[in-house]
Amino acid sequence: MFGSIGVPELVMIFIIALLLFGPKQLPHLGRTLGRALAEFKRASNDLQRTLEEEVRAEELRAVGQEVREATHLPHVLAVEEQDKQDRGARNSFPTHDDRDSGAAEKAGGSRA
């Protein structure tokens, strides 16, 4: 019943509006109706754009969560912890240079 409006329907609407509002107010009524339709179209486009941006943002959040979960695997953490322990163990043992300087200090201290 309310399908697309053809030319005969538009002519009938125009004649009824002309009879109801008169020729002086018809241009003002047309401008007001045009502005209202333009504002409605602008608002619907903004809503659509906002929804699309939110969908993209949610997809990015989901991908970010997958990446975080993939990088926090137990074996990855275990290897990182082992590396830290190995570095700490290497730093706690005296090096060859440290042992030589300690021996020189002992030798120098016993002579004095």
C-alpha positions in Angstrom: 0.0 0.0 0.0 2.8 2.5 0.9 5.3 1.4 -1.8 7.2 3.8 -4.0 5.5 7.0 -4.8 5.1 7.7 -8.5 4.5 10.9 -10.5 0.6 10.7 -10.2 0.9 10.5 -6.4 3.3 13.4 -6.2 1.0 15.6 -8.3 -2.0 14.7 -6.1 0.1 15.6 -2.9 1.1 18.9 -4.5 -2.5 19.8 -5.4 -3.7 19.0 -1.8 -0.9 21.0 -0.3 -1.6 23.9 -2.6 -5.3 23.9 -1.5 -4.5 23.5 2.2 -1.6 26.0 2.6 -2.1 28.4 -0.4 0.5 29.6 -3.0 2.2 32.0 -0.6 3.2 29.5 2.1 4.0 26.5 -0.2 7.6 27.6 -0.9 8.3 28.1 2.8 6.8 24.7 3.6 8.9 23.1 0.9 12.1 24.6 2.2 11.3 23.6 5.8 10.5 20.0 4.6 13.7 19.9 2.6 15.8 21.1 5.6 14.2 18.5 7.8 14.8 15.7 5.4 18.5 16.8 4.9 19.0 16.9 8.7 17.4 13.4 9.0 19.7 12.1 6.3 22.8 13.7 7.9 21.9 12.2 11.3 21.3 8.7 9.9 24.7 8.9 8.1 26.4 9.9 11.3 24.7 7.1 13.2 25.8 4.6 10.5 29.4 5.9 10.5 29.5 5.7 14.3 28.2 2.1 14.3 30.8 1.1 11.7 33.6 2.7 13.7 32.5 0.8 16.8 32.4 -2.5 15.0 36.0 -1.8 13.7 37.1 -0.8 17.2 35.6 -4.0 18.6 37.3 -6.1 16.0 40.7 -4.4 16.8 40.1 -5.1 20.5 39.4 -8.8 19.8 42.6 -9.1 17.7 44.6 -7.3 20.4 43.3 -9.7 23.0 44.2 -12.7 20.8 47.8 -11.3 20.4 48.1 -10.8 24.2 46.9 -14.3 24.8 49.3 -15.7 22.2 52.3 -13.9 23.7 51.5 -15.1 27.3 51.9 -18.8 26.7 53.5 -20.6 29.7 56.4 -22.0 27.7 57.3 -18.5 26.5 57.3 -17.2 30.0 59.3 -20.2 31.3 62.0 -19.5 28.6 62.1 -15.8 29.5 62.5 -16.6 33.2 65.2 -19.1 32.5 67.1 -16.5 30.5 66.8 -14.0 33.4 68.1 -16.6 35.8 71.0 -17.5 33.5 72.0 -13.8 33.1 71.8 -13.4 36.9 73.9 -16.5 37.5 76.5 -15.3 35.1 76.7 -11.9 36.8 77.1 -13.4 40.3 80.2 -15.5 39.5 83.6 -13.7 39.5 85.1 -13.3 36.1 88.7 -14.2 35.3 89.7 -10.6 35.8 88.1 -10.4 39.2 90.0 -13.5 40.3 93.3 -12.1 39.2 92.8 -8.8 40.9 91.8 -10.5 44.1 95.0 -12.6 44.0 97.1 -9.5 43.5 95.5 -7.8 46.4 96.1 -10.8 48.7 99.7 -11.0 47.5 100.2 -7.3 48.0 98.5 -7.3 51.4 100.7 -10.1 52.7 103.9 -8.2 51.7 102.9 -5.1 53.6 
